[in-house]
Amino acid sequence: MPGVNVRDVPAQQFIDAYATFLQRQGRLEIPSYVEVVKTGSGKELPPQDAEGWFYKRTASIARHVYLHKDIGVGAFRKKFGASVSRGNKPSHHRDASASINRKALQGLEKLGVVELGTAGGRRITENGQRDLDRIAVELYAELNPEEDE
């Protein structure tokens, strides 16, 4: 379908589809600590999906880089951060782990999906944009079967 891109499909469904693509591909380098690490200082427990959460984080980062050019690790720390419960006191925002986001970006760089931007941060490559658009077209065709004709 011409003209369909990542913006035309729901975010969560695209992230799930791209995460399964990355998992099936098997070329993404997974850090050894993914089973035991928390995703930020504001979290109390590590993710419950011990195997697939890193693929979903990487897919979410790839989608975000696709939508917002020249974005770096610091912006992802804020995006994936959460508010920490402090009991009766007001809650405060805590940034996410920089190491996890950096490793995901480095993995996407090795796959050729993102590259270093000229103004700092990362941006999507032509091959990465083509891969993400291809997955978006497949997902759009699944979600809208009546428009295939």
Secondary structure, 3 states (H helix, E strand, C coil): CCCCCHHHCCHHHHHHHHHHHHHHHCCCCCCCCCCCCCCECCCCCCCCCCCCHHHHHHHHHHHHHHHCCCECHHHHHHHCCEEEEECCEEEEEECECHHHHHHHHHHHHHHCCEEECCCCCEEECHHHHHHHHHHHHHHHHHHCHHHHC
